Amino acid sequence: MTTVFKALSDDTRRQILKLLANGDMTAKEISENFTISKPAISKHLDILKEARLVTGERTGMSVTYSLNASVLQTTLGTFLEFFDTNKSTGKEENENETM
């Protein structure tokens, strides 16, 4: 979970995920949406791959990236469980409604 949140902590990486939410893209297509260097985009993509938020498939000379939304959904679901007071305290929902 820490790796995913580290990856999400950067605005550029969040923007890359937003682009990939609209469909698969090559590294070149992704880099065309930013003013930073292609090596910097590659580093961001490496961090996203390490967190398993994106997958990359080599086709000839290029790599096509895809969003792996299931990892994000699982991580966020697990994170939200930390704040589910009913599970952590064992209290039923009705007890909390009287407050």
Order of alpha helices (4+ residues) and beta strands (2+ residues): alpha-alpha-beta-alpha-alpha-beta-beta-alpha-alpha-alpha
